[in-house]
Amino acid sequence: MPQLLVVHHSPGRSMTALLDAALEGTRDELVAGVDVVVRNALEATADDVLAADGYLLGTTANFGYMSGALKHFFDSTFLRIGGSLSPSGEADGESQGATSGRPYGLYVHGRYDQTGAVRSVLSITGALGWRQAARPVTVMGEVTPDARGAVYELGATLAAVVTEGL
């Protein structure tokens, strides 16, 4: 059965609401046949990533960057899951690592500006060769029904993409 790995940093009420919406979306009645594995970003391992067919990432925007927890996830798994570095030490997105080509989605919540957080995640997923399956969902301030709906759709989309192998 295809597997979708949800890696998240949900330290408060807003991020928990978005995680719940994403997980509800992965269980949409139109999506069937996907195993959804949920891991806190501080607990997710390279083995979790290697076992999955796609990824849904959730993070807060902190000081213009992804959360430290999601950064730790990438730092602790990057080389083992197929990321590579050029001789200069920069991320090399040209290589074909173990997880290259796998689909992913991203949702970000912040109180101010999420641009840097999105950019930082896109940079790393690009170096991994992951394929963006949907546009990032960014949520500013309070989590509204529209925001929950957008993250629900993101979860459903990722589950469907993984199931269909698109």
Secondary structure by P-SEA (a helix, b strand, c coil): cbbbbbbbbcccaaaaaaaaaaaaaaacccccbbbbbbbccccccaaaaaacccbbbbbccccccccaaaaaaaaacccccbbbbccccccccccccccccccbbbbbbbcccaaaaaaaaaaaaaaacccccccbbbbcccccaaaaaaaaaaaaaaaaaaaacc
